[in-house]
């Protein structure tokens, strides 16, 4: 499992766990699952692995009363925790992949120089003489 697939798998499992806890009327665990989604998006590297260990530990207590939805969401928490503990440090961050600085635009630079009251041809080493 490499690339973005484990990241999306963990995200979906955490959302399913939140839905299962909500259906089992375990609102605090449902909110914990949603907070884990936010942490998954915000963290990277070894803190994600720590989140995985926390999810593994929480999965053991996430099924009080042996309600079917709670058990299913506990399994989702366990699997997502194992994936995060195993591969969390190698997963990419959300939203950081395509961000790049804009390419320099010579025409815009010339207009900006004119707006500042400068001669854009002099800054390029050219003269009008």
N, CA and C of each residue as an Amber inpcrd file, in Angstrom:
protein
   387
   0.8390000  -1.1810000   0.0000000   0.0000000   0.0000000   0.0000000
   0.8830000   1.2420000   0.0000000   0.9490000   1.9030000  -1.1020000
   1.7160000   3.1320000  -1.1840000   0.8550000   4.1990000  -1.8250000
   1.3430000   5.4160000  -1.7630000   0.6230000   6.5080000  -2.3770000
  -0.5180000   7.0100000  -1.5130000  -1.5550000   7.4500000  -2.1690000
  -2.6780000   8.0720000  -1.4860000  -3.7510000   7.0740000  -1.0480000
  -3.7140000   5.8670000  -1.5390000  -4.7590000   4.8960000  -1.2230000
  -4.9150000   4.6390000   0.2740000  -3.8290000   4.4030000   1.0400000
  -4.0140000   4.1890000   2.4790000  -4.5910000   5.4130000   3.1860000
  -4.2260000   6.5890000   2.7240000  -4.7360000   7.8170000   3.3320000
  -6.2450000   7.9110000   3.1590000  -6.7140000   7.6610000   1.9560000
  -8.1530000   7.7040000   1.7030000  -8.8670000   6.5540000   2.3910000
  -8.2150000   5.4100000   2.4970000  -8.8120000   4.2750000   3.2010000
  -9.0330000   4.6210000   4.6700000  -8.0370000   5.2140000   5.3040000
  -8.1610000   5.6000000   6.7090000  -9.2440000   6.6560000   6.8720000
  -9.2910000   7.6080000   5.9590000 -10.3080000   8.6530000   6.0290000
 -11.7120000   8.0610000   5.9640000 -11.9330000   7.1650000   5.0240000
 -13.2500000   6.5410000   4.8830000 -13.5800000   5.6860000   6.1000000
 -12.6000000   4.9330000   6.6030000 -12.8400000   4.1050000   7.7860000
 -13.2000000   4.9490000   9.0050000 -12.5390000   6.0900000   9.1710000
 -12.8580000   6.9570000  10.3000000 -14.2540000   7.5610000  10.1660000
 -14.6420000   7.9130000   8.9530000 -15.9970000   8.4330000   8.7480000
 -17.0430000   7.3520000   8.9890000 -16.7540000   6.1200000   8.5580000
 -17.6690000   5.0090000   8.8400000 -17.7440000   4.7330000  10.3400000
 -16.6150000   4.8140000  11.0280000 -16.6070000   4.6150000  12.4730000
 -17.4420000   5.6920000  13.1640000 -17.3380000   6.9360000  12.7080000
 -18.1390000   8.0180000  13.2920000 -19.6250000   7.7640000  13.0630000
 -19.9850000   7.3310000  11.8620000 -21.3860000   7.0370000  11.5720000
 -21.8880000   5.8700000  12.4240000 -21.0760000   4.8420000  12.5950000
 -21.4680000   3.6980000  13.4110000 -21.6440000   4.0690000  14.8730000
 -20.7620000   4.8970000  15.3990000 -20.8840000   5.3330000  16.7850000
 -22.1130000   6.2330000  16.9650000 -22.3740000   7.0600000  15.9770000
 -23.5680000   7.9100000  16.0400000 -24.8200000   7.0440000  16.0340000
 -24.8500000   6.0260000  15.1700000 -26.0090000   5.1280000  15.0930000
 -26.1770000   4.3270000  16.3780000 -25.0930000   4.0530000  17.0800000
 -25.1530000   3.3100000  18.3370000 -25.3900000   4.2350000  19.5290000
 -25.6720000   5.4950000  19.2530000 -25.9140000   6.5090000  20.2850000
 -24.7090000   6.7100000  21.2030000 -23.5360000   6.5250000  20.6770000
 -22.2880000   6.7790000  21.4000000 -21.6920000   8.0780000  20.8640000
 -22.3540000   9.1900000  21.1910000 -21.9910000  10.4850000  20.6200000
 -20.5570000  10.8970000  20.9490000 -20.0560000  10.7060000  22.1780000
 -18.6560000  11.1060000  22.4270000 -17.6580000  10.3610000  21.5430000
 -17.8850000   9.0640000  21.3080000 -16.9820000   8.3220000  20.4180000
 -17.1380000   8.7860000  18.9700000 -18.3580000   9.1290000  18.5730000
 -18.5680000   9.6470000  17.2190000 -17.8060000  10.9550000  17.0290000
 -17.8610000  11.8220000  18.0220000 -17.1140000  13.0810000  17.9330000
 -15.6060000  12.8370000  17.9480000 -15.1650000  11.8370000  18.7010000
 -13.7440000  11.4740000  18.6950000 -13.3160000  11.0290000  17.2980000
 -14.1540000  10.2360000  16.6270000 -13.8280000   9.7810000  15.2700000
 -13.7340000  10.9630000  14.3100000 -14.6550000  11.9220000  14.4400000
 -14.6010000  13.1020000  13.5810000 -13.3680000  13.9610000  13.8910000
 -13.0120000  14.0610000  15.1680000 -11.7940000  14.7860000  15.5270000
 -10.5600000  14.0740000  14.9750000 -10.6220000  12.7470000  14.9000000
  -9.5110000  11.9860000  14.3240000  -9.3650000  12.2640000  12.8370000
 -10.4910000  12.5010000  12.1550000 -10.4240000  12.8870000  10.7400000
  -9.6950000  14.2180000  10.6100000 -10.0380000  15.1700000  11.4730000
  -9.3620000  16.4690000  11.4410000  -7.8750000  16.3170000  11.7480000
  -7.5450000  15.4480000  12.7070000  -6.1360000  15.2210000  13.0410000
  -5.4020000  14.5520000  11.8840000  -6.0740000  13.6410000  11.1970000
  -5.4710000  12.9730000  10.0430000  -5.0970000  13.9890000   8.9740000
  -5.9700000  14.9620000   8.7480000  -5.7120000  15.9830000   7.7370000
  -4.5920000  16.9240000   8.1890000  -4.5530000  17.2400000   9.4720000
  -3.6040000  18.2350000   9.9700000  -2.2020000  17.6790000  10.2160000
  -2.0960000  16.4040000  10.5730000  -0.8050000  15.8440000  10.9750000
  -0.0830000  15.1860000   9.8140000   1.2070000  14.9970000  10.0080000
   2.0120000  14.2140000   9.0660000   3.1840000  13.6190000   9.8380000
   3.8450000  12.6510000   9.2260000   5.0240000  12.0590000   9.8490000
   4.6930000  11.2020000  11.0580000   5.5810000  11.2460000  12.0620000
   5.4010000  10.3860000  13.2330000   4.1720000  10.7370000  14.0680000
   3.6790000  12.0050000  14.1080000   2.4420000  12.2380000  14.8570000
   1.2580000  11.4400000  14.3120000   1.2580000  11.1530000  13.0220000
   0.2020000  10.2900000  12.4710000   0.3220000   8.8760000  13.0220000
   1.5350000   8.4150000  13.2070000   1.7180000   7.0760000  13.7860000
   1.2060000   7.0400000  15.2200000   1.4380000   8.1150000  15.9610000
   0.9220000   8.2040000  17.3280000  -0.6090000   8.1970000  17.3070000
  -1.1920000   8.9240000  16.3580000  -2.6500000   8.9010000  16.2100000
  -3.1300000   7.4840000  15.9460000  -2.4060000   6.7250000  15.1470000
  -2.7680000   5.3340000  14.8850000  -2.7770000   4.4960000  16.1530000
  -1.7830000   4.6850000  17.0010000  -1.7220000   3.9420000  18.2650000
  -2.9000000   4.3360000  19.1570000  -3.2380000   5.6170000  19.1820000
  -4.3880000   6.0730000  19.9720000  -5.6800000   5.4520000  19.4350000
  -5.8110000   5.3730000  18.1230000  -7.0090000   4.7630000  17.5270000
  -7.0950000   3.2760000  17.8690000  -5.9660000   2.5950000  17.8740000
  -5.9600000   1.1740000  18.2450000  -6.4330000   1.0160000  19.6900000
  -5.9200000   1.8480000  20.5780000  -6.3300000   1.7780000  21.9720000
  -7.7980000   2.1220000  22.1700000  -8.2850000   3.0860000  21.4260000
  -9.6820000   3.4930000  21.5440000 -10.6280000   2.4410000  20.9860000
 -10.1720000   1.7000000  20.0020000 -11.0560000   0.6960000  19.3940000
 -11.4590000  -0.3760000  20.3970000 -10.6310000  -0.5940000  21.4120000
 -10.9420000  -1.6130000  22.4160000 -12.1080000  -1.2040000  23.3100000
 -12.2970000   0.1030000  23.4910000 -13.3740000   0.5660000  24.3700000
 -14.5120000   1.2260000  23.6060000 -14.4750000   1.1700000  22.2830000
 -15.4720000   1.8670000  21.4670000 -16.7440000   1.0640000  21.2610000
 -16.8550000  -0.1190000  21.8360000 -18.0370000  -0.9500000  21.6150000
 -18.7330000  -1.2980000  22.9260000 -19.1320000  -0.2910000  23.7060000
 -19.8330000  -0.6260000  24.9520000 -21.2300000  -1.1580000  24.6680000
 -21.6660000  -2.1060000  25.4450000 -23.0080000  -2.6550000  25.2900000
 -23.1430000  -3.6400000  24.1520000 -22.0900000  -3.8850000  23.4380000
 -22.0930000  -4.8290000  22.3300000 -23.1670000  -4.5430000  21.2940000
 -23.3650000  -3.2870000  21.0010000 -24.2760000  -2.8790000  19.9340000
 -23.5920000  -3.1460000  18.5900000 -24.3330000  -3.6420000  17.6150000
 -23.7460000  -4.0430000  16.3280000 -23.0350000  -2.8820000  15.6380000
 -23.6340000  -1.6990000  15.6500000 -22.9900000  -0.5460000  15.0200000
 -21.7080000  -0.1600000  15.7540000 -21.7280000  -0.2540000  17.0620000
 -20.5370000   0.0840000  17.8430000 -19.4140000  -0.9140000  17.5840000
 -19.7610000  -2.1810000  17.4570000 -18.7410000  -3.1950000  17.1610000
 -18.1380000  -2.9580000  15.7790000 -19.0030000  -2.6810000  14.7960000
 -18.5140000  -2.4230000  13.4360000 -17.6190000  -1.1890000  13.4000000
 -18.0090000  -0.1410000  14.1210000 -17.1710000   1.0560000  14.1170000
 -15.8750000   0.8230000  14.8960000 -15.9200000  -0.0330000  15.9230000
 -14.6870000  -0.3960000  16.6260000 -13.7080000  -1.1160000  15.7140000
 -14.2420000  -1.9700000  14.8480000 -13.3850000  -2.6520000  13.8730000
 -12.8040000  -1.6330000  12.8850000 -13.6230000  -0.6750000  12.4470000
 -13.1250000   0.3760000  11.5520000 -12.0200000   1.1820000  12.2260000
 -12.2110000   1.4960000  13.5060000 -11.1650000   2.2170000  14.2470000
  -9.8870000   1.3950000  14.3530000 -10.0430000   0.1050000  14.6290000
  -8.8770000  -0.7610000  14.7570000  -8.0940000  -0.8290000  13.4470000
  -8.7890000  -1.0450000  12.3430000  -8.1150000  -1.1480000  11.0430000
  -7.4570000   0.1790000  10.6670000  -8.1700000   1.2860000  10.8740000
  -7.5720000   2.5810000  10.5400000  -6.3670000   2.8670000  11.4250000
  -6.4350000   2.4740000  12.6940000  -5.2980000   2.6660000  13.5880000
  -4.0880000   1.8470000  13.1830000  -4.3230000   0.6040000  12.7660000
  -3.2210000  -0.2540000  12.3270000  -2.5650000   0.3320000  11.0720000
  -3.3900000   0.7920000  10.1300000  -2.8350000   1.3780000   8.9010000
  -2.0140000   2.6240000   9.2350000  -2.5470000   3.4690000  10.1080000
  -1.8130000   4.6890000  10.4710000  -0.5270000   4.3820000  11.2300000
  -0.5900000   3.4290000  12.1550000   0.6180000   3.0880000  12.9150000
   1.6790000   2.4740000  12.0170000   1.2550000   1.7730000  10.9920000
   2.1840000   1.0890000  10.1020000   2.7120000   2.0270000   9.0120000
   1.8170000   2.7840000   8.3640000   2.2060000   3.5890000   7.2080000
   2.0200000   5.0910000   7.3880000   1.6220000   5.5290000   8.5690000
   1.2850000   6.9400000   8.7620000   2.3940000   7.9070000   8.4290000
   3.6260000   7.5360000   8.7010000   4.7500000   8.4370000   8.4500000
   5.0650000   8.5880000   6.9660000   4.5770000   7.6710000   6.1380000
   4.8610000   7.7360000   4.6970000   3.7030000   8.2920000   3.8830000
   2.5780000   8.5680000   4.5270000   1.4100000   9.0640000   3.7990000
   1.5840000  10.5480000   3.4800000   1.0950000  10.9670000   2.3130000
   1.1870000  12.3940000   1.9750000   0.1930000  13.2040000   2.7940000
   0.4490000  14.4960000   2.9060000  -0.4930000  15.3880000   3.5760000
  -1.5740000  15.7960000   2.6050000  -2.7310000  16.0680000   3.1430000
  -3.8190000  16.5900000   2.3240000  -3.5310000  18.0280000   1.9430000
  -3.8560000  18.4100000   0.7040000  -3.8180000  19.7940000   0.2950000
  -2.4540000  20.3910000   0.0440000  -1.3910000  19.6240000   0.1560000
  -0.0620000  20.1950000  -0.0240000   0.5800000  19.7800000  -1.3510000
  -0.0360000  18.8960000  -2.0950000   0.5980000  18.3420000  -3.2760000
   0.7250000  19.2980000  -4.4370000  -0.2890000  20.0750000  -4.7370000
  -0.2710000  20.8740000  -5.9410000   0.0700000  22.3320000  -5.7390000
   0.4620000  22.7200000  -4.5630000   0.7360000  24.1270000  -4.3260000
   2.1450000  24.4710000  -4.7710000   2.2150000  25.4440000  -5.6590000
   3.5050000  25.9130000  -6.1410000   3.4480000  27.4340000  -6.2440000
   4.6080000  28.0340000  -6.1990000   4.6770000  29.4790000  -6.3850000
   4.3390000  29.7870000  -7.8440000   3.6330000  30.8860000  -8.0930000
   3.3010000  31.2200000  -9.4790000   4.5640000  31.5270000 -10.2790000
   4.5260000  31.1720000 -11.5290000   5.6670000  31.4230000 -12.4140000
   5.8000000  32.9260000 -12.6390000   7.0350000  33.4150000 -12.7530000
   7.2100000  34.8510000 -12.9910000   6.6320000  35.2410000 -14.3560000
   5.9770000  36.3760000 -14.3720000   5.3470000  36.8700000 -15.5910000
   6.0300000  38.1800000 -15.9800000   6.8580000  38.1700000 -17.0340000
   7.6120000  39.3850000 -17.3940000   6.6950000  40.5600000 -17.7400000
   5.5790000  40.2760000 -18.3680000   4.6710000  41.3620000 -18.7420000
   4.0610000  42.0120000 -17.4910000   3.6620000  41.1910000 -16.5340000
   3.1170000  41.7350000 -15.2890000   4.1830000  42.5350000 -14.5440000
   5.4380000  42.0410000 -14.5760000   6.5250000  42.7700000 -13.9210000
   6.7260000  44.1460000 -14.5590000   6.5860000  44.2240000 -15.8740000
   6.7360000  45.5110000 -16.5670000   5.6210000  46.4700000 -16.1560000
   4.3780000  45.9850000 -16.1090000   3.2690000  46.8440000 -15.7080000
   3.4080000  47.2800000 -14.2560000   3.8880000  46.3900000 -13.4030000
   4.1010000  46.7570000 -11.9950000   5.1580000  47.8480000 -11.8780000
   6.2060000  47.7600000 -12.6870000   7.2450000  48.7950000 -12.6780000
   6.6730000  50.1320000 -13.1410000   5.8340000  50.1190000 -14.1610000
   5.2130000  51.3580000 -14.6200000   4.3210000  51.9580000 -13.5440000
   3.5890000  51.1120000 -12.8220000   2.7270000  51.6060000 -11.7440000
   3.5440000  52.2290000 -10.6180000   4.7540000  51.7500000 -10.4020000
   5.6220000  52.3180000  -9.3760000   6.3400000  53.5770000  -9.8660000
   6.1730000  53.9030000 -11.1400000   6.8210000  55.0770000 -11.6950000
   8.2240000  54.8070000 -12.2110000   8.5640000  53.5580000 -12.4160000
   9.8930000  53.1880000 -12.9080000   9.8100000  52.8690000 -14.3930000
  10.9750000  52.9660000 -15.0350000  11.0560000  52.5910000 -16.4450000
  11.4050000  51.1120000 -16.5240000  10.4740000  50.2710000 -16.9900000
  10.7440000  48.8270000 -17.0040000  11.8490000  48.4280000 -17.9690000
  12.1430000  49.2600000 -18.9620000  13.2040000  48.8980000 -19.8990000
  14.5800000  49.0870000 -19.2780000  14.7090000  49.9910000 -18.3210000
  15.9950000  50.1920000 -17.6600000  16.3100000  49.0180000 -16.7260000
  15.3160000  48.4520000 -16.1060000  15.5670000  47.3500000 -15.1880000
  16.0000000  46.0930000 -15.9180000  15.7170000  46.0230000 -17.2110000
  16.1160000  44.8750000 -18.0120000  17.4870000  45.1010000 -18.6820000
  18.0630000  46.2470000 -18.4530000  19.3700000  46.5030000 -19.0420000
  19.2760000  47.1700000 -20.3990000  18.0910000  47.5820000 -20.8060000
  17.9070000  48.2420000 -22.1030000  17.7260000  49.7300000 -21.8600000
  18.1140000  50.5070000 -22.8410000  17.8710000  51.9540000 -22.7790000
  17.1880000  52.3590000 -24.0510000  16.4860000  53.4860000 -24.0010000
  15.7610000  53.9790000 -25.1800000  16.5750000  54.9780000 -25.9560000
  17.8430000  55.1170000 -25.7140000  18.6770000  56.0890000 -26.4070000
  19.2480000  55.5700000 -27.6640000
